Amino acid sequence: MKRRERSWMYDRREGRFLKTEFVIGVRGFIEFAQQNHKFKDADKIRCSCFRCNNKRFFDVDIVREHLYKKGFCHNYFDWLCHRETVDETPSEPSNPYRDMIVDALGHNEENPNNEQINNVQEEPNDEAKKFFELLKAADSPLYARSKVSVLEMASRIISLMCEYNLPHRCVDGFASLLNEVIPNNNQMSTTFYDTKKVLKGLQLPHEKIHACRNGCMLFWKGDAHLMKCSLLCECDRYKKTPKGKLIPEKVLTYFPIKSRLQRLYATKNISEKMTWHAKKPRVPGTIEHPSDSEAWKHFDTTFPDFAFETRNVRLGLCTDGFSPFGKFGGQYFCWPVILTPYNLPPSMCMKKPFMFLSLLVPGPKNPKGNLDVYMQPLIEELKQLWEIGAMTYDISHKQNFMLHAALLWTVSDFPAYSMLSGWATAGKKACPYCMEETKAFWLDNGNKVSWFDCHRKFLPHDHPFRKNKTAFRKNKVENGMVPAMMSGDDMWQCVKDLPKATDGPEALN
Protein backbone atom coordinates (compact mmCIF):
# COMPACT_ATOMS: atom_id res chain seq x y z
CA MET A 1 0.00 0.00 0.00
CA LYS A 2 1.33 3.45 -0.89
CA ARG A 3 2.26 5.86 1.81
CA ARG A 4 -0.27 8.47 0.75
CA GLU A 5 -3.02 5.88 1.34
CA ARG A 6 -1.91 5.50 4.95
CA SER A 7 -1.65 9.15 5.75
CA TRP A 8 -4.35 8.65 8.42
CA MET A 9 -1.69 7.04 10.66
CA TYR A 10 -0.05 10.43 11.28
CA ASP A 11 -3.12 12.61 11.11
CA ARG A 12 -4.53 11.67 14.48
CA ARG A 13 -6.29 14.60 16.11
CA GLU A 14 -8.50 17.51 15.31
CA GLY A 15 -8.25 19.70 18.40
CA ARG A 16 -8.77 17.49 21.43
CA PHE A 17 -10.59 14.76 19.53
CA LEU A 18 -9.48 11.87 17.37
CA LYS A 19 -10.42 11.87 13.73
CA THR A 20 -12.82 9.33 12.29
CA GLU A 21 -10.28 8.06 9.74
CA PHE A 22 -7.73 7.43 12.47
CA VAL A 23 -10.20 5.50 14.66
CA ILE A 24 -11.28 3.37 11.71
CA GLY A 25 -7.67 2.83 10.64
CA VAL A 26 -6.57 1.69 14.10
CA ARG A 27 -9.37 -0.84 14.22
CA GLY A 28 -8.45 -2.16 10.80
CA PHE A 29 -4.78 -2.34 11.79
CA ILE A 30 -5.53 -4.32 14.98
CA GLU A 31 -7.87 -6.65 13.09
CA PHE A 32 -5.12 -7.36 10.58
CA ALA A 33 -2.47 -7.84 13.31
CA GLN A 34 -4.65 -10.44 15.06
CA GLN A 35 -4.85 -12.55 11.90
CA ASN A 36 -1.07 -13.03 11.64
CA HIS A 37 -0.43 -15.64 14.34
CA LYS A 38 3.27 -15.87 13.51
CA PHE A 39 3.84 -12.39 14.92
CA LYS A 40 1.69 -12.80 18.06
CA ASP A 41 2.59 -13.81 21.61
CA ALA A 42 -0.39 -15.90 22.68
CA ASP A 43 -3.28 -13.40 22.59
CA LYS A 44 -0.97 -10.38 22.64
CA ILE A 45 0.30 -8.34 19.69
CA ARG A 46 3.19 -5.94 19.29
CA CYS A 47 2.39 -2.37 20.25
CA SER A 48 3.37 0.01 17.47
CA CYS A 49 2.79 3.22 19.40
CA PHE A 50 5.35 6.02 19.51
CA ARG A 51 6.88 4.84 22.81
CA CYS A 52 6.69 1.04 22.54
CA ASN A 53 7.98 1.04 18.93
CA ASN A 54 7.02 -2.62 18.27
CA LYS A 55 9.27 -3.86 21.09
CA ARG A 56 6.59 -4.84 23.63
CA PHE A 57 3.59 -7.18 23.52
CA PHE A 58 0.25 -6.14 25.02
CA ASP A 59 -3.39 -7.15 24.93
CA VAL A 60 -5.44 -5.70 22.08
CA ASP A 61 -7.26 -3.25 24.33
CA ILE A 62 -4.01 -1.79 25.66
CA VAL A 63 -2.53 -1.49 22.17
CA ARG A 64 -5.64 0.38 21.02
CA GLU A 65 -5.39 2.71 24.02
CA HIS A 66 -1.69 3.39 23.34
CA LEU A 67 -2.34 4.20 19.68
CA TYR A 68 -5.23 6.51 20.56
CA LYS A 69 -3.11 8.41 23.10
CA LYS A 70 0.41 8.35 21.61
CA GLY A 71 0.00 7.64 17.90
CA PHE A 72 2.04 5.32 15.66
CA CYS A 73 5.81 5.05 15.78
CA HIS A 74 7.79 7.01 13.18
CA ASN A 75 7.46 5.97 9.50
CA TYR A 76 5.63 2.70 10.15
CA PHE A 77 3.83 2.59 6.79
CA ASP A 78 4.82 -0.99 5.88
CA TRP A 79 3.74 -2.77 9.14
CA LEU A 80 6.84 -5.02 9.00
CA CYS A 81 6.33 -6.42 12.53
CA HIS A 82 2.75 -7.46 11.79
CA ARG A 83 2.93 -9.05 8.33
CA GLU A 84 4.67 -11.93 6.55
CA THR A 85 6.39 -9.96 3.74
CA VAL A 86 6.55 -6.40 2.57
CA ASP A 87 4.68 -7.34 -0.62
CA GLU A 88 1.62 -8.40 1.31
CA THR A 89 -0.95 -5.67 1.33
CA PRO A 90 -3.44 -5.61 4.17
CA SER A 91 -6.97 -4.83 3.26
CA GLU A 92 -8.44 -1.43 3.85
CA PRO A 93 -10.33 -1.02 7.12
CA SER A 94 -13.63 -2.75 6.61
CA ASN A 95 -16.77 -0.80 5.79
CA PRO A 96 -18.83 -2.07 8.76
CA TYR A 97 -16.73 0.06 11.09
CA ARG A 98 -17.39 3.14 8.99
CA ASP A 99 -21.09 2.29 8.66
CA MET A 100 -21.38 1.81 12.42
CA ILE A 101 -19.88 5.24 13.11
CA VAL A 102 -21.93 6.98 10.43
CA ASP A 103 -25.16 5.37 11.62
CA ALA A 104 -24.48 6.24 15.24
CA LEU A 105 -23.41 9.84 14.65
CA GLY A 106 -25.24 10.86 11.50
CA HIS A 107 -21.96 11.74 9.71
CA ASN A 108 -21.36 11.12 6.05
CA GLU A 109 -18.42 10.30 3.78
CA GLU A 110 -17.98 13.92 2.76
CA ASN A 111 -17.15 15.11 6.26
CA PRO A 112 -15.51 12.31 8.25
CA ASN A 113 -12.98 14.44 10.13
CA ASN A 114 -15.35 16.01 12.64
CA GLU A 115 -15.70 12.72 14.54
CA GLN A 116 -15.18 12.75 18.31
CA ILE A 117 -13.79 9.65 19.97
CA ASN A 118 -16.27 10.06 22.84
CA ASN A 119 -19.13 9.27 20.44
CA VAL A 120 -17.78 6.06 18.89
CA GLN A 121 -20.13 3.33 20.11
CA GLU A 122 -18.73 -0.09 21.04
CA GLU A 123 -19.96 -3.33 22.50
CA PRO A 124 -19.31 -3.80 26.26
CA ASN A 125 -16.27 -5.84 27.21
CA ASP A 126 -16.85 -9.35 28.56
CA GLU A 127 -16.87 -8.34 32.23
CA ALA A 128 -19.32 -5.49 31.68
CA LYS A 129 -21.48 -7.67 29.44
CA LYS A 130 -21.90 -10.24 32.23
CA PHE A 131 -22.97 -7.51 34.62
CA PHE A 132 -25.56 -6.08 32.21
CA GLU A 133 -26.96 -9.53 31.44
CA LEU A 134 -27.37 -10.31 35.14
CA LEU A 135 -28.95 -6.93 35.71
CA LYS A 136 -31.39 -7.42 32.87
CA ALA A 137 -32.34 -10.93 34.00
CA ALA A 138 -33.05 -9.77 37.56
CA ASP A 139 -34.98 -6.69 36.47
CA SER A 140 -38.16 -8.53 35.47
CA PRO A 141 -41.42 -7.50 37.22
CA LEU A 142 -42.21 -9.12 40.54
CA TYR A 143 -45.62 -10.09 39.17
CA ALA A 144 -47.84 -9.01 36.28
CA ARG A 145 -48.27 -5.20 36.15
CA SER A 146 -46.03 -4.76 39.19
CA LYS A 147 -44.12 -1.48 39.55
CA VAL A 148 -41.39 -3.25 41.56
CA SER A 149 -38.85 -5.58 39.95
CA VAL A 150 -37.38 -8.76 41.45
CA LEU A 151 -34.02 -7.02 41.75
CA GLU A 152 -35.41 -3.97 43.55
CA MET A 153 -37.36 -6.09 46.03
CA ALA A 154 -34.34 -8.30 46.82
CA SER A 155 -32.02 -5.31 47.26
CA ARG A 156 -34.46 -3.51 49.57
CA ILE A 157 -34.95 -6.60 51.74
CA ILE A 158 -31.18 -7.08 52.12
CA SER A 159 -30.76 -3.36 52.80
CA LEU A 160 -33.34 -3.46 55.60
CA MET A 161 -31.72 -6.57 57.03
CA CYS A 162 -28.32 -4.86 57.23
CA GLU A 163 -29.66 -1.54 58.50
CA TYR A 164 -31.69 -3.01 61.36
CA ASN A 165 -29.50 -6.08 61.97
CA LEU A 166 -32.34 -8.54 61.33
CA PRO A 167 -31.63 -12.29 61.77
CA HIS A 168 -31.96 -14.66 58.82
CA ARG A 169 -35.09 -16.30 60.24
CA CYS A 170 -36.80 -12.90 60.40
CA VAL A 171 -36.05 -12.33 56.71
CA ASP A 172 -37.40 -15.82 55.90
CA GLY A 173 -40.70 -15.03 57.66
CA PHE A 174 -40.96 -11.56 56.12
CA ALA A 175 -40.34 -12.88 52.57
CA SER A 176 -42.80 -15.75 53.07
CA LEU A 177 -45.48 -13.32 54.27
CA LEU A 178 -45.02 -11.06 51.23
CA ASN A 179 -45.26 -14.08 48.95
CA GLU A 180 -48.69 -14.88 50.37
CA VAL A 181 -50.00 -11.30 50.16
CA ILE A 182 -49.03 -10.43 46.56
CA PRO A 183 -50.85 -12.04 43.58
CA ASN A 184 -50.12 -15.60 42.53
CA ASN A 185 -47.60 -16.46 39.78
CA ASN A 186 -45.13 -14.05 41.31
CA GLN A 187 -41.33 -14.30 41.43
CA MET A 188 -41.00 -13.35 45.09
CA SER A 189 -38.36 -15.38 46.95
CA THR A 190 -39.53 -17.06 50.13
CA THR A 191 -36.21 -17.41 51.99
CA PHE A 192 -33.13 -15.34 52.73
CA TYR A 193 -31.05 -17.80 50.70
CA ASP A 194 -33.20 -17.29 47.57
CA THR A 195 -33.08 -13.52 48.05
CA LYS A 196 -29.28 -13.58 48.17
CA LYS A 197 -29.14 -15.63 44.95
CA VAL A 198 -30.87 -12.78 43.06
CA LEU A 199 -28.07 -10.39 44.05
CA LYS A 200 -25.20 -12.87 43.91
CA GLY A 201 -23.92 -11.92 40.48
CA LEU A 202 -24.13 -8.20 41.21
CA GLN A 203 -22.06 -8.16 44.37
CA LEU A 204 -18.61 -6.56 44.45
CA PRO A 205 -15.58 -8.68 45.46
CA HIS A 206 -13.71 -8.61 48.74
CA GLU A 207 -10.69 -10.46 50.09
CA LYS A 208 -9.76 -11.63 53.58
CA ILE A 209 -6.01 -11.60 54.27
CA HIS A 210 -4.45 -13.07 57.40
CA ALA A 211 -2.06 -10.79 59.28
CA CYS A 212 0.58 -11.13 61.99
CA ARG A 213 -0.70 -10.46 65.51
CA ASN A 214 1.81 -7.60 65.93
CA GLY A 215 1.21 -6.16 62.47
CA CYS A 216 4.67 -7.09 61.16
CA MET A 217 3.52 -8.71 57.92
CA LEU A 218 0.63 -10.07 55.87
CA PHE A 219 0.29 -13.73 54.98
CA TRP A 220 -0.31 -12.72 51.39
CA LYS A 221 1.04 -13.52 47.94
CA GLY A 222 4.50 -15.11 48.39
CA ASP A 223 4.00 -15.45 52.17
CA ALA A 224 0.50 -16.97 52.00
CA HIS A 225 1.83 -20.46 52.86
CA LEU A 226 3.68 -19.45 56.05
CA MET A 227 2.41 -20.57 59.46
CA LYS A 228 4.53 -18.12 61.48
CA CYS A 229 5.63 -14.54 61.11
CA SER A 230 8.83 -14.53 59.07
CA LEU A 231 10.13 -11.41 60.84
CA LEU A 232 11.65 -11.11 64.28
CA CYS A 233 8.49 -11.59 66.37
CA GLU A 234 7.84 -15.12 64.91
CA CYS A 235 4.23 -15.13 66.14
CA ASP A 236 1.91 -17.97 65.12
CA ARG A 237 -0.52 -17.30 62.32
CA TYR A 238 -3.37 -19.21 64.01
CA LYS A 239 -4.67 -19.62 67.54
CA LYS A 240 -6.72 -22.47 68.99
CA THR A 241 -10.25 -22.07 70.27
CA PRO A 242 -11.40 -23.97 73.40
CA LYS A 243 -12.80 -26.60 71.02
CA GLY A 244 -9.43 -27.03 69.31
CA LYS A 245 -10.32 -25.21 66.10
CA LEU A 246 -7.64 -23.08 64.43
CA ILE A 247 -8.60 -19.50 63.64
CA PRO A 248 -6.35 -16.68 62.37
CA GLU A 249 -4.97 -14.22 64.90
CA LYS A 250 -5.86 -11.21 62.72
CA VAL A 251 -7.78 -10.83 59.49
CA LEU A 252 -7.49 -7.80 57.20
CA THR A 253 -10.55 -7.23 55.00
CA TYR A 254 -9.72 -5.75 51.60
CA PHE A 255 -12.26 -4.39 49.12
CA PRO A 256 -10.61 -3.89 45.67
CA ILE A 257 -11.19 -0.40 44.31
CA LYS A 258 -10.99 -1.29 40.59
CA SER A 259 -14.34 -3.07 40.42
CA ARG A 260 -16.02 -0.22 42.30
CA LEU A 261 -14.73 2.39 39.88
CA GLN A 262 -15.83 0.23 36.95
CA ARG A 263 -19.30 -0.04 38.50
CA LEU A 264 -19.55 3.78 38.51
CA TYR A 265 -19.15 3.82 34.73
CA ALA A 266 -21.63 0.95 34.36
CA THR A 267 -24.36 3.09 35.96
CA LYS A 268 -25.66 5.61 33.43
CA ASN A 269 -26.72 8.51 35.65
CA ILE A 270 -23.39 8.32 37.53
CA SER A 271 -21.09 7.78 34.54
CA GLU A 272 -22.40 11.01 33.01
CA LYS A 273 -21.23 12.87 36.12
CA MET A 274 -17.73 11.35 36.19
CA THR A 275 -16.45 14.00 33.76
CA TRP A 276 -18.11 16.91 35.56
CA HIS A 277 -14.75 18.24 36.72
CA ALA A 278 -13.70 18.86 33.11
CA LYS A 279 -17.00 20.24 31.83
CA LYS A 280 -18.12 22.50 34.67
CA PRO A 281 -18.08 26.29 34.16
CA ARG A 282 -15.25 27.85 36.13
CA VAL A 283 -15.53 31.11 38.04
CA PRO A 284 -12.12 32.83 38.19
CA GLY A 285 -10.74 33.39 41.66
CA THR A 286 -12.99 30.85 43.39
CA ILE A 287 -12.55 27.26 44.55
CA GLU A 288 -15.78 25.31 44.25
CA HIS A 289 -14.23 21.88 43.74
CA PRO A 290 -10.81 20.22 44.16
CA SER A 291 -10.33 20.59 40.39
CA ASP A 292 -9.94 24.34 40.98
CA SER A 293 -6.97 23.80 43.30
CA GLU A 294 -3.33 24.34 42.41
CA ALA A 295 -2.52 20.70 43.23
CA TRP A 296 -5.02 19.43 40.63
CA LYS A 297 -3.79 21.85 37.96
CA HIS A 298 -0.14 21.03 38.69
CA PHE A 299 -0.90 17.31 38.37
CA ASP A 300 -2.61 17.86 34.99
CA THR A 301 0.39 19.84 33.77
CA THR A 302 2.88 17.22 34.97
CA PHE A 303 0.98 14.24 33.51
CA PRO A 304 -0.79 15.49 30.35
CA ASP A 305 -1.49 11.95 29.06
CA PHE A 306 -3.45 11.18 32.20
CA ALA A 307 -5.29 14.52 32.10
CA PHE A 308 -6.19 14.12 28.40
CA GLU A 309 -8.63 11.30 29.25
CA THR A 310 -11.16 13.16 31.42
CA ARG A 311 -12.67 9.88 32.62
CA ASN A 312 -9.51 8.96 34.54
CA VAL A 313 -10.19 9.08 38.26
CA ARG A 314 -8.58 11.27 40.90
CA LEU A 315 -8.84 9.77 44.37
CA GLY A 316 -8.58 11.02 47.92
CA LEU A 317 -7.77 8.74 50.86
CA CYS A 318 -8.84 9.19 54.47
CA THR A 319 -8.54 7.06 57.60
CA ASP A 320 -9.23 7.23 61.30
CA GLY A 321 -9.83 4.83 64.18
CA PHE A 322 -13.14 4.07 65.84
CA SER A 323 -14.55 1.69 68.41
CA PRO A 324 -17.22 -0.47 66.71
CA PHE A 325 -18.59 -1.78 70.01
CA GLY A 326 -18.79 1.52 71.89
CA LYS A 327 -17.71 1.94 75.49
CA PHE A 328 -19.40 -1.35 76.48
CA GLY A 329 -17.36 -3.48 74.06
CA GLY A 330 -13.99 -3.11 75.74
CA GLN A 331 -10.98 -1.28 74.35
CA TYR A 332 -11.15 -2.40 70.74
CA PHE A 333 -10.34 -0.05 67.85
CA CYS A 334 -10.26 -0.77 64.13
CA TRP A 335 -9.14 1.51 61.31
CA PRO A 336 -11.13 1.87 58.06
CA VAL A 337 -9.33 3.25 55.00
CA ILE A 338 -11.75 5.04 52.68
CA LEU A 339 -11.25 6.19 49.08
CA THR A 340 -13.33 8.92 47.44
CA PRO A 341 -13.43 9.72 43.68
CA TYR A 342 -13.22 13.48 43.18
CA ASN A 343 -14.39 13.46 39.55
CA LEU A 344 -17.96 13.88 40.73
CA PRO A 345 -19.62 17.24 41.47
CA PRO A 346 -19.48 18.57 45.05
CA SER A 347 -23.07 17.52 45.72
CA MET A 348 -22.12 13.86 45.10
CA CYS A 349 -18.44 13.19 45.78
CA MET A 350 -18.71 13.42 49.59
CA LYS A 351 -21.93 11.47 49.87
CA LYS A 352 -22.02 8.08 51.57
CA PRO A 353 -22.53 5.95 48.38
CA PHE A 354 -19.30 7.33 46.89
CA MET A 355 -17.07 6.85 49.92
CA PHE A 356 -15.62 3.42 49.21
CA LEU A 357 -14.36 1.36 52.12
CA SER A 358 -11.12 -0.11 50.83
CA LEU A 359 -9.44 -1.60 53.91
CA LEU A 360 -10.70 -2.56 57.34
CA VAL A 361 -7.62 -2.82 59.56
CA PRO A 362 -8.32 -5.03 62.59
CA GLY A 363 -7.63 -4.06 66.23
CA PRO A 364 -7.63 -4.19 69.09
CA LYS A 365 -4.85 -1.60 69.18
CA ASN A 366 -3.74 1.33 67.08
CA PRO A 367 -1.62 0.10 64.09
CA LYS A 368 0.74 3.10 64.58
CA GLY A 369 3.77 2.82 62.30
CA ASN A 370 2.60 -0.50 60.83
CA LEU A 371 -0.35 0.96 58.93
CA ASP A 372 1.65 0.73 55.69
CA VAL A 373 1.91 -3.05 56.18
CA TYR A 374 -1.87 -3.34 56.01
CA MET A 375 -2.03 -0.98 53.04
CA GLN A 376 0.11 -3.19 50.78
CA PRO A 377 -2.82 -4.66 48.75
CA LEU A 378 -4.28 -1.20 48.15
CA ILE A 379 -0.91 0.28 47.17
CA GLU A 380 -0.30 -2.53 44.67
CA GLU A 381 -3.71 -2.06 43.08
CA LEU A 382 -3.24 1.71 42.85
CA LYS A 383 0.11 1.13 41.09
CA GLN A 384 -1.61 -1.15 38.57
CA LEU A 385 -4.35 1.40 37.94
CA TRP A 386 -1.69 4.07 37.37
CA GLU A 387 0.71 2.10 35.17
CA ILE A 388 -1.52 -0.38 33.33
CA GLY A 389 -5.13 0.64 33.91
CA ALA A 390 -8.32 -1.38 33.72
CA MET A 391 -10.52 -1.92 30.67
CA THR A 392 -13.85 -0.28 31.56
CA TYR A 393 -17.14 0.16 29.74
CA ASP A 394 -18.64 3.64 29.84
CA ILE A 395 -22.38 3.18 29.41
CA SER A 396 -23.08 6.89 28.90
CA HIS A 397 -20.84 6.98 25.78
CA LYS A 398 -21.27 3.26 24.95
CA GLN A 399 -17.55 2.62 24.56
CA ASN A 400 -14.67 0.81 26.24
CA PHE A 401 -11.69 2.75 27.50
CA MET A 402 -8.61 2.12 29.62
CA LEU A 403 -9.35 3.53 33.06
CA HIS A 404 -6.43 4.92 35.05
CA ALA A 405 -6.52 6.29 38.59
CA ALA A 406 -4.24 8.46 40.71
CA LEU A 407 -4.20 9.17 44.43
CA LEU A 408 -3.95 12.95 44.72
CA TRP A 409 -4.05 13.51 48.47
CA THR A 410 -4.89 12.14 51.90
CA VAL A 411 -7.32 13.60 54.44
CA SER A 412 -6.79 12.86 58.12
CA ASP A 413 -6.38 14.34 61.56
CA PHE A 414 -2.91 14.94 62.97
CA PRO A 415 -2.43 11.54 64.73
CA ALA A 416 -3.56 9.65 61.61
CA TYR A 417 -1.29 11.89 59.52
CA SER A 418 1.71 10.51 61.41
CA MET A 419 0.72 6.94 60.48
CA LEU A 420 0.07 7.72 56.81
CA SER A 421 3.16 9.85 56.23
CA GLY A 422 5.62 8.42 58.75
CA TRP A 423 6.30 11.87 60.24
CA ALA A 424 6.07 11.87 64.06
CA THR A 425 3.44 14.41 65.17
CA ALA A 426 4.68 14.54 68.78
CA GLY A 427 7.67 16.28 70.30
CA LYS A 428 9.49 19.43 69.22
CA LYS A 429 9.66 18.42 65.54
CA ALA A 430 5.96 17.64 65.20
CA CYS A 431 5.28 20.30 62.54
CA PRO A 432 5.67 18.73 59.06
CA TYR A 433 6.25 22.18 57.53
CA CYS A 434 8.92 23.55 59.87
CA MET A 435 10.62 20.15 60.34
CA GLU A 436 14.21 20.78 61.50
CA GLU A 437 13.71 24.55 61.63
CA THR A 438 10.99 24.43 64.28
CA LYS A 439 10.82 27.04 67.05
CA ALA A 440 8.92 24.85 69.50
CA PHE A 441 9.99 25.18 73.16
CA TRP A 442 9.60 23.29 76.43
CA LEU A 443 7.27 24.54 79.18
CA ASP A 444 9.14 24.01 82.44
CA ASN A 445 6.06 24.27 84.64
CA GLY A 446 3.74 22.39 82.30
CA ASN A 447 6.27 19.68 81.44
CA LYS A 448 5.31 19.57 77.79
CA VAL A 449 6.20 21.03 74.41
CA SER A 450 4.49 24.18 73.15
CA TRP A 451 4.21 25.33 69.53
CA PHE A 452 2.82 28.75 70.43
CA ASP A 453 4.03 31.52 68.11
CA CYS A 454 5.99 29.18 65.82
CA HIS A 455 4.45 30.18 62.51
CA ARG A 456 4.60 33.97 62.24
CA LYS A 457 7.43 33.40 59.76
CA PHE A 458 4.86 32.28 57.18
CA LEU A 459 3.34 35.78 57.11
CA PRO A 460 4.41 38.36 54.47
CA HIS A 461 7.55 40.29 55.45
CA ASP A 462 5.66 43.57 55.78
CA HIS A 463 2.87 42.12 57.93
CA PRO A 464 2.41 44.09 61.19
CA PHE A 465 2.16 40.89 63.27
CA ARG A 466 5.86 40.19 62.62
CA LYS A 467 6.88 43.29 64.62
CA ASN A 468 4.26 42.88 67.36
CA LYS A 469 6.00 42.36 70.75
CA THR A 470 2.95 42.14 73.00
CA ALA A 471 0.24 40.01 71.31
CA PHE A 472 2.49 36.97 70.91
CA ARG A 473 5.65 36.08 72.86
CA LYS A 474 6.77 39.00 74.97
CA ASN A 475 9.47 41.16 73.38
CA LYS A 476 9.82 38.77 70.45
CA VAL A 477 9.76 39.85 66.82
CA GLU A 478 9.81 37.53 63.84
CA ASN A 479 12.39 38.05 61.10
CA GLY A 480 12.70 34.42 59.98
CA MET A 481 12.18 33.07 56.49
CA VAL A 482 9.72 30.45 55.31
CA PRO A 483 11.39 26.99 55.25
CA ALA A 484 12.25 25.77 51.75
CA MET A 485 9.83 23.21 50.34
CA MET A 486 11.52 19.85 49.85
CA SER A 487 11.19 17.95 46.60
CA GLY A 488 10.33 14.27 46.48
CA ASP A 489 13.95 13.33 45.82
CA ASP A 490 15.16 15.44 48.78
CA MET A 491 12.62 13.79 51.06
CA TRP A 492 13.64 10.32 49.88
CA GLN A 493 17.28 11.05 50.72
CA CYS A 494 16.19 11.87 54.27
CA VAL A 495 14.14 8.72 54.87
CA LYS A 496 15.66 6.02 52.65
CA ASP A 497 17.92 4.63 55.42
CA LEU A 498 15.24 4.55 58.13
CA PRO A 499 13.93 1.13 59.25
CA LYS A 500 10.72 -0.06 57.64
CA ALA A 501 7.68 -1.54 59.34
CA THR A 502 8.25 -4.76 57.41
CA ASP A 503 11.65 -5.13 59.12
CA GLY A 504 9.87 -6.13 62.33
CA PRO A 505 8.93 -4.34 65.56
CA GLU A 506 12.45 -4.57 67.01
CA ALA A 507 13.86 -2.59 64.09
CA LEU A 508 11.44 0.24 64.78
CA ASN A 509 12.42 0.61 68.44
WOMOQUI-V126078 format. One record per run of one state. SS is the DSSP state (a for helix, b for strand, c for the rest). FROM is the first residue (numbers start at 0). LEN is the number of residues. If there is no record, write none. Layout:
# WOMOQUI-V126078
ss:SS from:FROM len:LEN
ss:SS from:FROM len:LEN
This chain:
# WOMOQUI-V126078
ss:c from:0 len:2
ss:a from:2 len:8
ss:c from:10 len:2
ss:b from:12 len:2
ss:c from:14 len:2
ss:b from:16 len:2
ss:c from:18 len:1
ss:a from:19 len:16
ss:c from:35 len:1
ss:a from:36 len:3
ss:c from:39 len:1
ss:b from:40 len:1
ss:c from:41 len:2
ss:b from:43 len:3
ss:c from:46 len:2
ss:b from:48 len:1
ss:c from:49 len:7
ss:b from:56 len:2
ss:c from:58 len:1
ss:a from:59 len:11
ss:c from:70 len:1
ss:b from:71 len:1
ss:c from:72 len:7
ss:a from:79 len:3
ss:c from:82 len:12
ss:a from:94 len:11
ss:c from:105 len:3
ss:a from:108 len:6
ss:c from:114 len:2
ss:a from:116 len:3
ss:c from:119 len:6
ss:a from:125 len:12
ss:c from:137 len:3
ss:b from:140 len:1
ss:c from:141 len:7
ss:b from:148 len:1
ss:a from:149 len:15
ss:c from:164 len:3
ss:a from:167 len:14
ss:c from:181 len:10
ss:a from:191 len:11
ss:c from:202 len:4
ss:b from:206 len:5
ss:c from:211 len:6
ss:b from:217 len:2
ss:c from:219 len:1
ss:a from:220 len:3
ss:c from:223 len:4
ss:b from:227 len:1
ss:c from:228 len:7
ss:b from:235 len:1
ss:c from:236 len:1
ss:b from:237 len:3
ss:c from:240 len:5
ss:b from:245 len:3
ss:c from:248 len:1
ss:b from:249 len:5
ss:c from:254 len:2
ss:a from:256 len:9
ss:c from:265 len:2
ss:a from:267 len:4
ss:c from:271 len:4
ss:a from:275 len:4
ss:c from:279 len:10
ss:a from:289 len:3
ss:c from:292 len:1
ss:a from:293 len:9
ss:c from:302 len:1
ss:a from:303 len:5
ss:c from:308 len:4
ss:b from:312 len:10
ss:c from:322 len:3
ss:a from:325 len:3
ss:c from:328 len:5
ss:b from:333 len:8
ss:c from:341 len:4
ss:a from:345 len:4
ss:c from:349 len:2
ss:a from:351 len:3
ss:b from:354 len:7
ss:c from:361 len:6
ss:a from:367 len:7
ss:c from:374 len:1
ss:a from:375 len:12
ss:c from:387 len:2
ss:b from:389 len:5
ss:c from:394 len:4
ss:b from:398 len:5
ss:c from:403 len:1
ss:b from:404 len:7
ss:c from:411 len:2
ss:a from:413 len:8
ss:c from:421 len:13
ss:a from:434 len:3
ss:c from:437 len:3
ss:b from:440 len:3
ss:c from:443 len:4
ss:b from:447 len:3
ss:c from:450 len:5
ss:a from:455 len:3
ss:c from:458 len:5
ss:a from:463 len:4
ss:c from:467 len:20
ss:a from:487 len:8
ss:c from:495 len:5
ss:a from:500 len:3
ss:c from:503 len:1
ss:a from:504 len:4
ss:c from:508 len:1
